[in-house]
Amino acid sequence: MALNIERIEHGVVLTNEESRTAPLHPMKSSSLKSLITKWWLLLLNVALLAVGTIGGPLLLRLYFLHGGSRRWIPGWLQTAGFPILLVPIGILYVRQGSPRNRKFFASPKLLLCGVFIGLITGIDSFMYSLGLSYLPVSTSSLLLSTQLVFTAVFALIIVRHKFTPYSTNAVVLMTLGSILLGISKSGDRPAGVTNAQYWLGFIVTLGAAALLGFMLPITEVSYTKVGKALTYSSVLQFQFVAALSATLFCTIGMVINKDFSAMPREARKYELGTAKYYLVLLASAIVWQLLFIGNMGLIFCSSSLTSGVVNATLLPVTEIAAVIVYHEKFNGQKGMSLALCVWGFASYFYGTYKATKKQQLGKGIEEETK
């Protein structure tokens, strides 16, 4: 099924064949279209989040492993790919037709929230890149998976997101998986990293997880306070402003640290060659932007807790990718941890499916009684 971007904006996703065979009852047809739209967008954003969550850390670690030593550059790369958002935003704008609908543009209040969240993102990006410079990908992923616990707590406090048996089960299972990984890790300090540097990386990565857990519910609150109906184009504009703010924050850090002038020298000394040095930087910028788009889109389609659950579930997959790419050890305990996380992911999404089905059934009964 090919997605029609214009219909996504208006809440309709149907192929020509489906349009001919769609039910004639307008209320039921509208309900079905809305459900299809929601699940297509949900799956699309999960896919984007998966690419970013798995590929982003591997690319940044590749930068550090072969001669990269700057700390602000990797933080800057995590948001510097924001110009690619102009492509989908432009397509949505052009396909809207004429005259232009003022509702297309995000409200100033939402964009102002984007600036604030962008500054938090910039701090979080720097903390994460600093931690990753001293830790292997597997350990960094383990620590970052604790963001689910922080997300659940902040979602309960900030947005009053109620826990269900399914979401509680998912949180418990994935927390157990992280603990199991923590028990199994031993002797994973990279060569050339001192004990003090290792623990610094450990602490700042845990802090980055906490900051991410705080940022997701705050984003959800921003979506609910816009004062008008939120559209997918508004979400993309929000992400554009947030990423721009984060990039400016890290740019200031790079200027102070003289990273821009150091890049050509670092490129010449890079073990994989100058061309591959810049290729790694470019790929990192694009892949990390996909992660942030997926995060914001998941919050738009569902909730901050859903985004946190998907993030935590994908982190063990990142560990498997690190085993394959960087030949890190993978034992039985890591396999059990992965199984627990996949189980938690399935539990949460089964609960989401049941809740959505119940909600749609309730709407259908209500419409039939009118």
Disulfide bonds with the S-S distance in Angstrom:
none
